[in-house]
Amino acid sequence: MTVFDIFVNIYLENKGMMYMDNTVRQLFEEKNKKILLDKLLLDIENNSHSLSLTVNNKILLSSQKLIKKINDVFMEYHIKYDLKGLTELIKQEELEIKELTLKLLDKRRKELAEKVKTKDDITLEDVAIIIDESLKNFRKSFDVDMNKAIYIDMFNRIVEKYKLTEEEAKEKINFCLSSYDHILSDSILDSINDRNSTLKNITKATYEHYIDMNYKTVGGQNLETVVGQNPKIKEKTTA
């Protein structure tokens, strides 16, 4: 228990909220808001770290299927290659995809934190809207970057390294990359959706604790009143 918490308990026990002057009330309000902000930022940080680990694992697991599909195409068209060299090429491309994805996820984390910090008297509904917007912003850059990484960079390196000349073989390689793109992109976006839902639920608990703490220290609205006045808050945090 912090010194502030001890002070709160002693003050409430000995004086009661009805005698609280404006100076002490303001002190409590500011302290409560800081506690709320710090906890929301910690929620975002922990959520983002967990998301990055999940996405990283999904990217690593996706390469083996792509290698097998390209291997089948090379065998069908009698392309000279060795499996070790193909694996190294795909692994290098995988690292670039991981780098661009984690960079965008870090941008998401920073934007979430910045919007929460700059929002005056933030509400639970505000937090839910900020989280939803983060996915839209992520997709804008992610779709463009992934298309370039897979359909231009990876495709051109495969064609150049293995001197592919037959258009049919190129088309089949492109089909392999398309399948890889859809599976990987869907997997990453699903992970973000899942973590967004988790973050909404966690911040809901954080915000409820703040309302309860504020009610006990400065006599603000209790949780039942806040939810009653804002029914959409409950809907948004159960997505």
JOMOUR-V346310 format. One record per backbone hydrogen bond with DSSP energy under -0.5 kcal/mol. CO is the residue of the C=O (numbers start at 1). NH is the residue of the N-H. If there is no record, write none. Layout:
co=CO nh=NH
co=CO nh=NH
//
This chain:
co=2 nh=6
co=3 nh=7
co=4 nh=8
co=5 nh=9
co=6 nh=10
co=7 nh=11
co=8 nh=12
co=9 nh=13
co=10 nh=14
co=11 nh=15
co=11 nh=16
co=16 nh=19
co=17 nh=20
co=21 nh=25
co=22 nh=26
co=23 nh=27
co=24 nh=28
co=25 nh=29
co=26 nh=30
co=27 nh=31
co=28 nh=32
co=29 nh=33
co=30 nh=34
co=31 nh=35
co=32 nh=36
co=33 nh=37
co=34 nh=38
co=35 nh=39
co=36 nh=40
co=37 nh=41
co=38 nh=42
co=39 nh=43
co=40 nh=44
co=41 nh=45
co=42 nh=46
co=43 nh=47
co=44 nh=48
co=45 nh=49
co=46 nh=50
co=47 nh=51
co=48 nh=52
co=49 nh=53
co=50 nh=54
co=51 nh=55
co=52 nh=56
co=53 nh=57
co=54 nh=58
co=55 nh=59
co=56 nh=60
co=57 nh=61
co=58 nh=62
co=59 nh=63
co=60 nh=63
co=62 nh=66
co=63 nh=67
co=64 nh=68
co=65 nh=69
co=66 nh=70
co=67 nh=71
co=68 nh=72
co=69 nh=73
co=70 nh=74
co=71 nh=75
co=72 nh=76
co=73 nh=77
co=74 nh=79
co=75 nh=78
co=82 nh=86
co=83 nh=87
co=84 nh=88
co=85 nh=89
co=86 nh=90
co=87 nh=91
co=88 nh=92
co=89 nh=93
co=90 nh=94
co=91 nh=95
co=92 nh=96
co=93 nh=97
co=94 nh=98
co=95 nh=99
co=96 nh=100
co=97 nh=101
co=98 nh=102
co=99 nh=103
co=100 nh=104
co=101 nh=105
co=102 nh=106
co=103 nh=107
co=104 nh=108
co=105 nh=109
co=106 nh=110
co=107 nh=111
co=108 nh=112
co=109 nh=113
co=110 nh=114
co=111 nh=115
co=112 nh=116
co=113 nh=117
co=114 nh=118
co=115 nh=119
co=116 nh=119
co=118 nh=120
co=119 nh=122
co=123 nh=127
co=124 nh=128
co=125 nh=129
co=126 nh=130
co=127 nh=131
co=128 nh=132
co=129 nh=133
co=130 nh=134
co=131 nh=135
co=132 nh=135
co=132 nh=136
co=133 nh=137
co=134 nh=138
co=135 nh=139
co=136 nh=140
co=137 nh=141
co=138 nh=142
co=139 nh=143
co=140 nh=144
co=141 nh=145
co=142 nh=146
co=143 nh=147
co=144 nh=148
co=145 nh=149
co=146 nh=150
co=147 nh=151
co=147 nh=152
co=148 nh=152
co=148 nh=153
co=149 nh=154
co=150 nh=155
co=152 nh=156
co=153 nh=157
co=154 nh=158
co=155 nh=159
co=156 nh=160
co=157 nh=161
co=158 nh=162
co=159 nh=164
co=160 nh=163
co=166 nh=170
co=167 nh=171
co=168 nh=172
co=169 nh=173
co=170 nh=174
co=171 nh=175
co=172 nh=176
co=173 nh=177
co=174 nh=178
co=175 nh=179
co=176 nh=180
co=177 nh=181
co=178 nh=182
co=179 nh=183
co=180 nh=184
co=181 nh=185
co=182 nh=186
co=183 nh=187
co=184 nh=188
co=185 nh=189
co=186 nh=190
co=187 nh=191
co=188 nh=192
co=189 nh=193
co=190 nh=194
co=191 nh=195
co=192 nh=196
co=193 nh=197
co=194 nh=198
co=195 nh=199
co=196 nh=200
co=197 nh=201
co=198 nh=202
co=199 nh=203
co=200 nh=204
co=201 nh=205
co=202 nh=206
co=203 nh=207
co=204 nh=208
co=205 nh=209
co=206 nh=210
co=207 nh=211
co=208 nh=212
co=209 nh=213
co=210 nh=214
co=211 nh=215
co=212 nh=216
co=213 nh=217
co=214 nh=218
co=214 nh=219
co=214 nh=220
co=215 nh=219
co=222 nh=226
co=223 nh=227
co=224 nh=228
co=225 nh=229
co=226 nh=230
co=230 nh=233
co=230 nh=234
co=231 nh=234
co=231 nh=235
co=232 nh=236
co=233 nh=237
co=235 nh=238
co=236 nh=239
//
